[in-house]
Amino acid sequence: MKTLTLREKVGNRIRLLRKSHNHSQEFLSEKINVSKDRISKTERGIAFINDELLDGLCKFYNVKESYFFTFNKTIDNLDRSTAIENINAELAELSIRKLNKIEQIIKIIKA
C-alpha cells in the first residue's frame, strides 16, 4: 500500500469535508472565491493548500486549521455528527455491491 504524501493527506481531508456537505468543487469555489482548478489540484495532492484556500475552507465550514493537518483520528475522537458525515461521504463513493455488503455487516453488528 502506497504511503500518502502530506499534500495527498490534506487533499483527502478537503475532499471528505466538501463531500460530507454534498458540495461540488464549483459550488465551493464560488463560496470561498478560490478557483475550482485550485481546489481540484489541492484535493488530488498535486498542489499544496495555500493560505487563501485554507482560510476560506476554515471560515466556510467552521473548522480549525488543524482539521486539515490532523490524521488517524478514530471515531471515538470525533463527535457523532462528524463521524456520520465522514461515513456518508465514504459510502457515497461505493458501488451498490459494496453497499450491500456493508448493509449486511451492519445487520450483523446490530444483532
CNS distance restraints for C-alpha pairs under 8 A (distance, minus, plus):
assign (resid   4 and name CA) (resid   8 and name CA) 5.77 0.50 0.50
assign (resid   4 and name CA) (resid   9 and name CA) 6.19 0.50 0.50
assign (resid   5 and name CA) (resid   9 and name CA) 6.23 0.50 0.50
assign (resid   5 and name CA) (resid  45 and name CA) 7.82 0.50 0.50
assign (resid   6 and name CA) (resid  10 and name CA) 6.11 0.50 0.50
assign (resid   7 and name CA) (resid  11 and name CA) 6.04 0.50 0.50
assign (resid   7 and name CA) (resid  42 and name CA) 7.31 0.50 0.50
assign (resid   7 and name CA) (resid  45 and name CA) 4.71 0.50 0.50
assign (resid   7 and name CA) (resid  46 and name CA) 7.19 0.50 0.50
assign (resid   7 and name CA) (resid  47 and name CA) 6.88 0.50 0.50
assign (resid   7 and name CA) (resid  48 and name CA) 5.27 0.50 0.50
assign (resid   7 and name CA) (resid  49 and name CA) 7.52 0.50 0.50
assign (resid   8 and name CA) (resid  12 and name CA) 6.07 0.50 0.50
assign (resid   8 and name CA) (resid  42 and name CA) 7.88 0.50 0.50
assign (resid   8 and name CA) (resid  43 and name CA) 7.09 0.50 0.50
assign (resid   8 and name CA) (resid  44 and name CA) 6.33 0.50 0.50
assign (resid   8 and name CA) (resid  45 and name CA) 4.06 0.50 0.50
assign (resid   8 and name CA) (resid  46 and name CA) 7.67 0.50 0.50
assign (resid   9 and name CA) (resid  13 and name CA) 6.37 0.50 0.50
assign (resid   9 and name CA) (resid  45 and name CA) 7.53 0.50 0.50
assign (resid   9 and name CA) (resid  69 and name CA) 7.97 0.50 0.50
assign (resid   9 and name CA) (resid  71 and name CA) 7.81 0.50 0.50
assign (resid  10 and name CA) (resid  14 and name CA) 6.34 0.50 0.50
assign (resid  10 and name CA) (resid  42 and name CA) 7.87 0.50 0.50
assign (resid  10 and name CA) (resid  43 and name CA) 7.36 0.50 0.50
assign (resid  10 and name CA) (resid  45 and name CA) 7.52 0.50 0.50
assign (resid  10 and name CA) (resid  48 and name CA) 7.92 0.50 0.50
assign (resid  10 and name CA) (resid  49 and name CA) 7.51 0.50 0.50
assign (resid  10 and name CA) (resid  68 and name CA) 5.48 0.50 0.50
assign (resid  10 and name CA) (resid  69 and name CA) 6.30 0.50 0.50
assign (resid  11 and name CA) (resid  15 and name CA) 6.18 0.50 0.50
assign (resid  11 and name CA) (resid  42 and name CA) 5.30 0.50 0.50
assign (resid  11 and name CA) (resid  43 and name CA) 3.64 0.50 0.50
assign (resid  11 and name CA) (resid  44 and name CA) 5.83 0.50 0.50
assign (resid  11 and name CA) (resid  45 and name CA) 5.42 0.50 0.50
assign (resid  11 and name CA) (resid  48 and name CA) 7.94 0.50 0.50
assign (resid  11 and name CA) (resid  49 and name CA) 7.81 0.50 0.50
assign (resid  12 and name CA) (resid  16 and name CA) 5.99 0.50 0.50
assign (resid  12 and name CA) (resid  43 and name CA) 5.87 0.50 0.50
assign (resid  12 and name CA) (resid  44 and name CA) 7.45 0.50 0.50
assign (resid  12 and name CA) (resid  45 and name CA) 7.98 0.50 0.50
assign (resid  13 and name CA) (resid  17 and name CA) 6.12 0.50 0.50
assign (resid  13 and name CA) (resid  43 and name CA) 7.95 0.50 0.50
assign (resid  13 and name CA) (resid  67 and name CA) 7.88 0.50 0.50
assign (resid  13 and name CA) (resid  68 and name CA) 5.78 0.50 0.50
assign (resid  14 and name CA) (resid  18 and name CA) 6.11 0.50 0.50
assign (resid  14 and name CA) (resid  43 and name CA) 6.17 0.50 0.50
assign (resid  14 and name CA) (resid  68 and name CA) 6.95 0.50 0.50
assign (resid  15 and name CA) (resid  19 and name CA) 5.97 0.50 0.50
assign (resid  15 and name CA) (resid  43 and name CA) 5.75 0.50 0.50
assign (resid  16 and name CA) (resid  20 and name CA) 5.90 0.50 0.50
assign (resid  16 and name CA) (resid  86 and name CA) 6.63 0.50 0.50
assign (resid  16 and name CA) (resid  89 and name CA) 6.27 0.50 0.50
assign (resid  16 and name CA) (resid  90 and name CA) 7.67 0.50 0.50
assign (resid  17 and name CA) (resid  21 and name CA) 6.70 0.50 0.50
assign (resid  17 and name CA) (resid  86 and name CA) 7.45 0.50 0.50
assign (resid  18 and name CA) (resid  22 and name CA) 6.49 0.50 0.50
assign (resid  18 and name CA) (resid  23 and name CA) 5.47 0.50 0.50
assign (resid  18 and name CA) (resid  24 and name CA) 7.25 0.50 0.50
assign (resid  18 and name CA) (resid  25 and name CA) 7.79 0.50 0.50
assign (resid  18 and name CA) (resid  28 and name CA) 7.74 0.50 0.50
assign (resid  19 and name CA) (resid  23 and name CA) 5.67 0.50 0.50
assign (resid  19 and name CA) (resid  24 and name CA) 7.34 0.50 0.50
assign (resid  19 and name CA) (resid  89 and name CA) 5.58 0.50 0.50
assign (resid  20 and name CA) (resid  85 and name CA) 5.08 0.50 0.50
assign (resid  20 and name CA) (resid  86 and name CA) 5.97 0.50 0.50
assign (resid  20 and name CA) (resid  88 and name CA) 6.60 0.50 0.50
assign (resid  20 and name CA) (resid  89 and name CA) 4.80 0.50 0.50
assign (resid  21 and name CA) (resid  85 and name CA) 7.58 0.50 0.50
assign (resid  23 and name CA) (resid  27 and name CA) 6.14 0.50 0.50
assign (resid  23 and name CA) (resid  28 and name CA) 6.46 0.50 0.50
assign (resid  24 and name CA) (resid  28 and name CA) 6.26 0.50 0.50
assign (resid  25 and name CA) (resid  29 and name CA) 5.93 0.50 0.50
assign (resid  25 and name CA) (resid  36 and name CA) 5.80 0.50 0.50
assign (resid  25 and name CA) (resid  39 and name CA) 6.68 0.50 0.50
assign (resid  25 and name CA) (resid  40 and name CA) 7.10 0.50 0.50
assign (resid  26 and name CA) (resid  30 and name CA) 6.36 0.50 0.50
assign (resid  26 and name CA) (resid  36 and name CA) 5.60 0.50 0.50
assign (resid  27 and name CA) (resid  31 and name CA) 6.34 0.50 0.50
assign (resid  28 and name CA) (resid  32 and name CA) 6.15 0.50 0.50
assign (resid  28 and name CA) (resid  36 and name CA) 7.82 0.50 0.50
assign (resid  29 and name CA) (resid  33 and name CA) 5.50 0.50 0.50
assign (resid  29 and name CA) (resid  34 and name CA) 5.00 0.50 0.50
assign (resid  29 and name CA) (resid  35 and name CA) 5.48 0.50 0.50
assign (resid  29 and name CA) (resid  36 and name CA) 5.19 0.50 0.50
assign (resid  29 and name CA) (resid  39 and name CA) 7.27 0.50 0.50
assign (resid  30 and name CA) (resid  34 and name CA) 7.03 0.50 0.50
assign (resid  30 and name CA) (resid  35 and name CA) 7.87 0.50 0.50
assign (resid  31 and name CA) (resid  60 and name CA) 7.65 0.50 0.50
assign (resid  32 and name CA) (resid  53 and name CA) 7.70 0.50 0.50
assign (resid  32 and name CA) (resid  56 and name CA) 5.11 0.50 0.50
assign (resid  32 and name CA) (resid  57 and name CA) 7.07 0.50 0.50
assign (resid  32 and name CA) (resid  60 and name CA) 6.98 0.50 0.50
assign (resid  33 and name CA) (resid  56 and name CA) 7.75 0.50 0.50
assign (resid  34 and name CA) (resid  38 and name CA) 6.85 0.50 0.50
assign (resid  34 and name CA) (resid  39 and name CA) 7.27 0.50 0.50
assign (resid  34 and name CA) (resid  52 and name CA) 7.42 0.50 0.50
assign (resid  34 and name CA) (resid  53 and name CA) 6.48 0.50 0.50
assign (resid  34 and name CA) (resid  56 and name CA) 7.94 0.50 0.50
assign (resid  35 and name CA) (resid  39 and name CA) 6.53 0.50 0.50
assign (resid  36 and name CA) (resid  40 and name CA) 6.08 0.50 0.50
assign (resid  37 and name CA) (resid  41 and name CA) 6.08 0.50 0.50
assign (resid  38 and name CA) (resid  42 and name CA) 6.08 0.50 0.50
assign (resid  38 and name CA) (resid  47 and name CA) 7.66 0.50 0.50
assign (resid  39 and name CA) (resid  43 and name CA) 6.06 0.50 0.50
assign (resid  39 and name CA) (resid  53 and name CA) 7.71 0.50 0.50
assign (resid  40 and name CA) (resid  44 and name CA) 6.20 0.50 0.50
assign (resid  41 and name CA) (resid  45 and name CA) 6.22 0.50 0.50
assign (resid  41 and name CA) (resid  46 and name CA) 5.03 0.50 0.50
assign (resid  41 and name CA) (resid  47 and name CA) 5.36 0.50 0.50
assign (resid  42 and name CA) (resid  46 and name CA) 5.83 0.50 0.50
assign (resid  42 and name CA) (resid  47 and name CA) 4.74 0.50 0.50
assign (resid  42 and name CA) (resid  48 and name CA) 5.66 0.50 0.50
assign (resid  42 and name CA) (resid  49 and name CA) 5.92 0.50 0.50
assign (resid  49 and name CA) (resid  53 and name CA) 6.32 0.50 0.50
assign (resid  49 and name CA) (resid  54 and name CA) 6.38 0.50 0.50
assign (resid  50 and name CA) (resid  54 and name CA) 6.06 0.50 0.50
assign (resid  51 and name CA) (resid  55 and name CA) 5.89 0.50 0.50
assign (resid  52 and name CA) (resid  56 and name CA) 6.12 0.50 0.50
assign (resid  53 and name CA) (resid  57 and name CA) 6.04 0.50 0.50
assign (resid  54 and name CA) (resid  58 and name CA) 6.13 0.50 0.50
assign (resid  54 and name CA) (resid  65 and name CA) 6.99 0.50 0.50
assign (resid  55 and name CA) (resid  59 and name CA) 6.21 0.50 0.50
assign (resid  55 and name CA) (resid  65 and name CA) 7.90 0.50 0.50
assign (resid  56 and name CA) (resid  60 and name CA) 5.97 0.50 0.50
assign (resid  57 and name CA) (resid  61 and name CA) 5.82 0.50 0.50
assign (resid  57 and name CA) (resid  62 and name CA) 7.70 0.50 0.50
assign (resid  57 and name CA) (resid  63 and name CA) 7.65 0.50 0.50
assign (resid  58 and name CA) (resid  62 and name CA) 5.27 0.50 0.50
assign (resid  58 and name CA) (resid  63 and name CA) 4.81 0.50 0.50
assign (resid  58 and name CA) (resid  64 and name CA) 5.83 0.50 0.50
assign (resid  58 and name CA) (resid  65 and name CA) 6.32 0.50 0.50
assign (resid  59 and name CA) (resid  63 and name CA) 6.96 0.50 0.50
assign (resid  63 and name CA) (resid  67 and name CA) 6.51 0.50 0.50
assign (resid  65 and name CA) (resid  69 and name CA) 7.33 0.50 0.50
assign (resid  66 and name CA) (resid  70 and name CA) 5.91 0.50 0.50
assign (resid  73 and name CA) (resid  77 and name CA) 6.24 0.50 0.50
assign (resid  73 and name CA) (resid  78 and name CA) 7.36 0.50 0.50
assign (resid  74 and name CA) (resid  78 and name CA) 6.83 0.50 0.50
assign (resid  75 and name CA) (resid  79 and name CA) 7.56 0.50 0.50
assign (resid  75 and name CA) (resid  80 and name CA) 7.91 0.50 0.50
assign (resid  75 and name CA) (resid  83 and name CA) 5.97 0.50 0.50
assign (resid  78 and name CA) (resid  82 and name CA) 6.32 0.50 0.50
assign (resid  78 and name CA) (resid  83 and name CA) 5.98 0.50 0.50
assign (resid  79 and name CA) (resid  83 and name CA) 6.25 0.50 0.50
assign (resid  80 and name CA) (resid  84 and name CA) 6.22 0.50 0.50
assign (resid  81 and name CA) (resid  85 and name CA) 6.15 0.50 0.50
assign (resid  82 and name CA) (resid  86 and name CA) 6.09 0.50 0.50
assign (resid  83 and name CA) (resid  87 and name CA) 6.17 0.50 0.50
assign (resid  84 and name CA) (resid  88 and name CA) 6.05 0.50 0.50
assign (resid  85 and name CA) (resid  89 and name CA) 6.20 0.50 0.50
assign (resid  86 and name CA) (resid  90 and name CA) 6.39 0.50 0.50
assign (resid  87 and name CA) (resid  91 and name CA) 6.12 0.50 0.50
assign (resid  88 and name CA) (resid  92 and name CA) 6.09 0.50 0.50
assign (resid  89 and name CA) (resid  93 and name CA) 7.12 0.50 0.50
assign (resid  90 and name CA) (resid  94 and name CA) 7.21 0.50 0.50
assign (resid  91 and name CA) (resid  99 and name CA) 7.20 0.50 0.50
assign (resid  94 and name CA) (resid  98 and name CA) 6.12 0.50 0.50
assign (resid  94 and name CA) (resid  99 and name CA) 6.38 0.50 0.50
assign (resid  95 and name CA) (resid  99 and name CA) 6.24 0.50 0.50
assign (resid  96 and name CA) (resid 100 and name CA) 6.12 0.50 0.50
assign (resid  97 and name CA) (resid 101 and name CA) 6.51 0.50 0.50
assign (resid  98 and name CA) (resid 102 and name CA) 6.27 0.50 0.50
assign (resid  99 and name CA) (resid 103 and name CA) 6.15 0.50 0.50
assign (resid 100 and name CA) (resid 104 and name CA) 6.34 0.50 0.50
assign (resid 101 and name CA) (resid 105 and name CA) 6.32 0.50 0.50
assign (resid 102 and name CA) (resid 106 and name CA) 6.18 0.50 0.50
assign (resid 103 and name CA) (resid 107 and name CA) 6.33 0.50 0.50
assign (resid 104 and name CA) (resid 108 and name CA) 6.36 0.50 0.50
assign (resid 105 and name CA) (resid 109 and name CA) 6.23 0.50 0.50
assign (resid 106 and name CA) (resid 110 and name CA) 6.13 0.50 0.50
assign (resid 107 and name CA) (resid 111 and name CA) 6.19 0.50 0.50
